[in-house]
């Protein structure tokens, strides 16, 4: 097992936990439901378990094309239904004429209730309405205690229809000297190289949902880069260079 973990540098503790869950599912012959995990973690579960030992991995986020999803590890003879994921999707109506909400506002409101990040999934903010998926066990608590987001009062109810996560981007083109992580962050978030280096080394940067602490890490086309307190951006390599020989990239900022 330890030798196998060499392929999962930085994720060793998570891998051990998943292997332990797999053993429990096999021993008890019962399926197990996880909290909400990001795409990087879901991919690890699928690689570690796959169809080994007659087990199957299912995942669902309550919202179509969700990034954050709950996972069920089950013996292959089980038939899993959407209700088995125990997810409630809320819709919150707010007065957009008086207040403009962001993803950060909704995230902060849920955190202020004392909820762990793994107990809720995707958050979608649209004009006059925002949607978010939560562990169904927390739904009653949220309904009773969440009446305001940022400065705006909300009307909260369970969403009965299918909601799809369709990211809204603001895209800009930038020139970069290289695809090093510190260079990309400095350019896309309008920071100095020194500040980009500090953020990376302080474990405040994720690439494709995994923390990266090496400034020389090379980014690639379609990487998703998150910088705490600065935002999240999708990197697109335009495969072009300007007259000064710099590479042209497109930063697509999540709205």
TAWO-V778472 format. One record per residue. RES is the residue in one letter. PHI is phi in whole degrees, 0 to 359 (999 if undefined). PSI is psi in degrees with one decimal (999 if undefined). D_LAST is the distance of its C-alpha to the last C-alpha in Angstrom with 1 decimal. Layout:
res:RES phi:PHI psi:PSI d_last:D_LAST
res:RES phi:PHI psi:PSI d_last:D_LAST
//
This chain:
res:X phi:999 psi:-46.1 d_last:41.1
res:X phi:298 psi:-39.6 d_last:40.7
res:X phi:294 psi:-37.4 d_last:41.2
res:X phi:295 psi:-31.1 d_last:38.6
res:X phi:290 psi:-11.7 d_last:36.0
res:X phi:301 psi:-24.8 d_last:36.3
res:X phi:277 psi:-3.7 d_last:33.8
res:X phi:233 psi:49.3 d_last:31.2
res:X phi:303 psi:127.9 d_last:31.3
res:X phi:90 psi:-13.5 d_last:29.2
res:X phi:242 psi:19.0 d_last:29.0
res:X phi:301 psi:-45.3 d_last:32.7
res:X phi:297 psi:-41.7 d_last:32.5
res:X phi:296 psi:-42.1 d_last:29.9
res:X phi:297 psi:-42.7 d_last:32.2
res:X phi:299 psi:-40.1 d_last:35.3
res:X phi:297 psi:-43.5 d_last:33.7
res:X phi:293 psi:-40.6 d_last:32.8
res:X phi:296 psi:-38.0 d_last:36.3
res:X phi:297 psi:-42.5 d_last:37.8
res:X phi:298 psi:-41.0 d_last:36.0
res:X phi:301 psi:-44.1 d_last:37.3
res:X phi:297 psi:-38.7 d_last:40.8
res:X phi:294 psi:-40.9 d_last:40.6
res:X phi:298 psi:-41.5 d_last:39.5
res:X phi:293 psi:-44.5 d_last:42.4
res:X phi:294 psi:-43.7 d_last:44.9
res:X phi:269 psi:-11.5 d_last:44.0
res:X phi:57 psi:36.3 d_last:43.3
res:X phi:228 psi:148.2 d_last:40.4
res:X phi:280 psi:159.0 d_last:36.7
res:X phi:233 psi:135.2 d_last:34.1
res:X phi:255 psi:128.8 d_last:30.6
res:X phi:265 psi:171.2 d_last:28.2
res:X phi:290 psi:-172.5 d_last:25.3
res:X phi:285 psi:130.6 d_last:21.7
res:X phi:237 psi:154.5 d_last:21.3
res:X phi:279 psi:169.3 d_last:18.6
res:X phi:302 psi:-34.5 d_last:19.2
res:X phi:297 psi:-44.8 d_last:21.3
res:X phi:291 psi:-39.7 d_last:23.5
res:X phi:299 psi:-41.0 d_last:23.9
res:X phi:296 psi:-37.8 d_last:25.0
res:X phi:297 psi:-44.3 d_last:27.5
res:X phi:300 psi:-43.4 d_last:29.0
res:X phi:295 psi:-37.5 d_last:29.5
res:X phi:289 psi:-39.1 d_last:31.2
res:X phi:289 psi:-33.8 d_last:33.4
res:X phi:252 psi:-53.0 d_last:34.5
res:X phi:52 psi:-126.6 d_last:34.0
res:X phi:247 psi:30.6 d_last:37.1
res:X phi:288 psi:149.3 d_last:39.4
res:X phi:51 psi:34.2 d_last:42.2
res:X phi:60 psi:33.5 d_last:41.4
res:X phi:254 psi:152.8 d_last:38.0
res:X phi:230 psi:144.9 d_last:34.9
res:X phi:250 psi:125.3 d_last:31.2
res:X phi:243 psi:149.3 d_last:28.9
res:X phi:214 psi:147.9 d_last:25.3
res:X phi:202 psi:143.0 d_last:23.1
res:X phi:245 psi:4.8 d_last:19.9
res:X phi:82 psi:-28.9 d_last:20.6
res:X phi:244 psi:136.7 d_last:17.6
res:X phi:298 psi:137.3 d_last:18.1
res:X phi:61 psi:31.1 d_last:16.6
res:X phi:293 psi:146.8 d_last:15.6
res:X phi:278 psi:-52.7 d_last:15.0
res:X phi:278 psi:126.1 d_last:17.0
res:X phi:221 psi:151.8 d_last:20.4
res:X phi:270 psi:149.6 d_last:23.8
res:X phi:240 psi:138.0 d_last:26.7
res:X phi:247 psi:123.9 d_last:30.3
res:X phi:258 psi:118.9 d_last:33.1
res:X phi:219 psi:150.6 d_last:36.0
res:X phi:302 psi:147.1 d_last:39.5
res:X phi:296 psi:-18.6 d_last:39.4
res:X phi:278 psi:-9.2 d_last:41.6
res:X phi:284 psi:142.2 d_last:39.0
res:X phi:256 psi:114.4 d_last:37.2
res:X phi:263 psi:132.2 d_last:33.8
res:X phi:253 psi:156.6 d_last:32.2
res:X phi:307 psi:-36.1 d_last:28.6
res:X phi:296 psi:-23.1 d_last:30.0
res:X phi:293 psi:-17.8 d_last:31.2
res:X phi:280 psi:-9.9 d_last:27.7
res:X phi:52 psi:57.5 d_last:27.9
res:X phi:240 psi:133.2 d_last:24.3
res:X phi:247 psi:131.6 d_last:23.5
res:X phi:255 psi:123.2 d_last:20.3
res:X phi:260 psi:148.6 d_last:19.7
res:X phi:239 psi:134.3 d_last:18.1
res:X phi:239 psi:118.5 d_last:17.8
res:X phi:268 psi:135.1 d_last:18.2
res:X phi:223 psi:157.0 d_last:17.6
res:X phi:280 psi:87.1 d_last:18.7
res:X phi:298 psi:-17.4 d_last:15.7
res:X phi:292 psi:-25.7 d_last:18.4
res:X phi:247 psi:-20.8 d_last:19.0
res:X phi:216 psi:143.0 d_last:15.9
res:X phi:246 psi:117.3 d_last:12.2
res:X phi:266 psi:152.0 d_last:10.7
res:X phi:235 psi:169.2 d_last:7.8
res:X phi:304 psi:-41.7 d_last:7.8
res:X phi:297 psi:-36.6 d_last:10.2
res:X phi:297 psi:-46.1 d_last:12.3
res:X phi:293 psi:-42.7 d_last:13.1
res:X phi:301 psi:-44.4 d_last:13.7
res:X phi:296 psi:-37.6 d_last:16.0
res:X phi:295 psi:-41.2 d_last:17.8
res:X phi:291 psi:-39.4 d_last:18.7
res:X phi:295 psi:-34.7 d_last:19.8
res:X phi:294 psi:-18.3 d_last:21.9
res:X phi:277 psi:-2.1 d_last:23.8
res:X phi:85 psi:15.0 d_last:25.0
res:X phi:279 psi:137.5 d_last:23.4
res:X phi:287 psi:149.5 d_last:23.2
res:X phi:300 psi:-29.9 d_last:19.9
res:X phi:284 psi:-5.1 d_last:21.9
res:X phi:266 psi:-1.0 d_last:22.6
res:X phi:217 psi:154.6 d_last:19.2
res:X phi:253 psi:-129.3 d_last:16.9
res:X phi:293 psi:147.7 d_last:13.5
res:X phi:237 psi:123.5 d_last:11.4
res:X phi:241 psi:127.3 d_last:9.6
res:X phi:246 psi:121.9 d_last:8.6
res:X phi:235 psi:175.6 d_last:9.8
res:X phi:298 psi:117.6 d_last:12.0
res:X phi:75 psi:-10.6 d_last:14.9
res:X phi:217 psi:140.5 d_last:14.4
res:X phi:233 psi:153.3 d_last:12.7
res:X phi:233 psi:145.5 d_last:14.3
res:X phi:205 psi:144.4 d_last:15.3
res:X phi:261 psi:138.9 d_last:18.2
res:X phi:223 psi:160.7 d_last:20.9
res:X phi:300 psi:125.7 d_last:24.4
res:X phi:303 psi:-27.2 d_last:26.7
res:X phi:293 psi:-20.9 d_last:29.1
res:X phi:263 psi:-3.1 d_last:26.7
res:X phi:299 psi:-46.4 d_last:25.9
res:X phi:297 psi:-40.8 d_last:28.8
res:X phi:298 psi:-41.9 d_last:28.1
res:X phi:294 psi:-42.8 d_last:24.5
res:X phi:299 psi:-35.5 d_last:25.8
res:X phi:282 psi:-26.8 d_last:28.4
res:X phi:244 psi:-12.3 d_last:26.5
res:X phi:256 psi:102.5 d_last:22.9
res:X phi:237 psi:-4.7 d_last:23.4
res:X phi:211 psi:138.6 d_last:20.9
res:X phi:234 psi:125.6 d_last:17.3
res:X phi:57 psi:-125.8 d_last:16.9
res:X phi:261 psi:4.8 d_last:19.3
res:X phi:250 psi:136.6 d_last:19.1
res:X phi:287 psi:147.9 d_last:21.5
res:X phi:234 psi:157.3 d_last:20.4
res:X phi:248 psi:112.3 d_last:22.4
res:X phi:256 psi:133.6 d_last:22.0
res:X phi:208 psi:161.4 d_last:23.6
res:X phi:288 psi:132.8 d_last:23.7
res:X phi:275 psi:124.9 d_last:21.9
res:X phi:262 psi:-7.4 d_last:24.6
res:X phi:251 psi:168.4 d_last:22.9
res:X phi:281 psi:128.2 d_last:21.0
res:X phi:247 psi:137.5 d_last:17.2
res:X phi:247 psi:135.1 d_last:15.4
res:X phi:280 psi:104.3 d_last:12.2
res:X phi:241 psi:94.1 d_last:10.7
res:X phi:304 psi:141.0 d_last:7.4
res:X phi:253 psi:123.2 d_last:5.5
res:X phi:246 psi:150.5 d_last:5.7
res:X phi:244 psi:114.3 d_last:6.9
res:X phi:252 psi:138.2 d_last:10.2
res:X phi:225 psi:151.5 d_last:13.1
res:X phi:258 psi:134.2 d_last:16.6
res:X phi:225 psi:150.2 d_last:18.5
res:X phi:265 psi:139.6 d_last:22.1
res:X phi:226 psi:149.4 d_last:23.0
res:X phi:281 psi:-27.0 d_last:26.6
res:X phi:203 psi:176.1 d_last:26.0
res:X phi:259 psi:18.3 d_last:23.6
res:X phi:300 psi:145.7 d_last:24.5
res:X phi:300 psi:-42.6 d_last:21.8
res:X phi:295 psi:-34.6 d_last:22.6
res:X phi:292 psi:-45.2 d_last:22.6
res:X phi:297 psi:-46.1 d_last:19.2
res:X phi:296 psi:-44.5 d_last:17.6
res:X phi:301 psi:-41.4 d_last:19.6
res:X phi:285 psi:-45.3 d_last:18.5
res:X phi:283 psi:-24.4 d_last:14.8
res:X phi:248 psi:12.4 d_last:14.4
res:X phi:55 psi:51.1 d_last:17.3
res:X phi:241 psi:163.0 d_last:19.6
res:X phi:284 psi:159.7 d_last:23.3
res:X phi:298 psi:-36.4 d_last:24.7
res:X phi:296 psi:-41.6 d_last:26.5
res:X phi:291 psi:-39.2 d_last:23.4
res:X phi:299 psi:-42.6 d_last:21.6
res:X phi:298 psi:-43.0 d_last:24.9
res:X phi:298 psi:-43.4 d_last:25.1
res:X phi:296 psi:-42.1 d_last:21.7
res:X phi:296 psi:-48.5 d_last:22.6
res:X phi:289 psi:-17.3 d_last:26.1
res:X phi:270 psi:10.2 d_last:25.0
res:X phi:63 psi:34.7 d_last:23.2
res:X phi:256 psi:7.9 d_last:19.8
res:X phi:237 psi:135.9 d_last:18.4
res:X phi:235 psi:142.3 d_last:17.8
res:X phi:240 psi:120.1 d_last:17.9
res:X phi:54 psi:43.8 d_last:17.4
res:X phi:74 psi:7.5 d_last:17.5
res:X phi:243 psi:134.4 d_last:20.8
res:X phi:297 psi:135.4 d_last:21.7
res:X phi:233 psi:128.0 d_last:23.1
res:X phi:245 psi:8.9 d_last:25.5
res:X phi:255 psi:118.8 d_last:27.0
res:X phi:298 psi:-30.1 d_last:26.0
res:X phi:276 psi:0.1 d_last:27.8
res:X phi:306 psi:132.6 d_last:25.7
res:X phi:266 psi:125.7 d_last:25.0
res:X phi:275 psi:158.4 d_last:21.6
res:X phi:227 psi:168.7 d_last:21.5
res:X phi:303 psi:135.0 d_last:19.7
res:X phi:72 psi:13.4 d_last:16.7
res:X phi:292 psi:143.1 d_last:16.7
res:X phi:256 psi:118.3 d_last:13.7
res:X phi:248 psi:124.3 d_last:14.0
res:X phi:244 psi:133.1 d_last:13.0
res:X phi:234 psi:117.2 d_last:14.4
res:X phi:304 psi:132.6 d_last:15.1
res:X phi:71 psi:3.9 d_last:14.0
res:X phi:240 psi:-26.3 d_last:12.2
res:X phi:123 psi:-166.9 d_last:9.1
res:X phi:222 psi:141.0 d_last:8.9
res:X phi:218 psi:143.9 d_last:9.4
res:X phi:263 psi:124.0 d_last:11.3
res:X phi:269 psi:128.5 d_last:14.6
res:X phi:237 psi:126.2 d_last:16.5
res:X phi:274 psi:117.4 d_last:20.1
res:X phi:277 psi:-3.0 d_last:21.3
res:X phi:55 psi:39.6 d_last:24.9
res:X phi:223 psi:159.2 d_last:25.9
res:X phi:231 psi:148.5 d_last:27.4
res:X phi:273 psi:-176.4 d_last:27.9
res:X phi:294 psi:-18.9 d_last:31.3
res:X phi:268 psi:3.5 d_last:31.3
res:X phi:85 psi:8.7 d_last:30.8
res:X phi:275 psi:150.8 d_last:27.3
res:X phi:281 psi:139.0 d_last:24.9
res:X phi:264 psi:126.6 d_last:22.0
res:X phi:236 psi:161.4 d_last:18.7
res:X phi:242 psi:127.4 d_last:15.3
res:X phi:258 psi:118.5 d_last:12.3
res:X phi:254 psi:105.3 d_last:9.2
res:X phi:274 psi:130.9 d_last:6.3
res:X phi:290 psi:131.2 d_last:3.8
res:X phi:260 psi:999 d_last:0.0
//
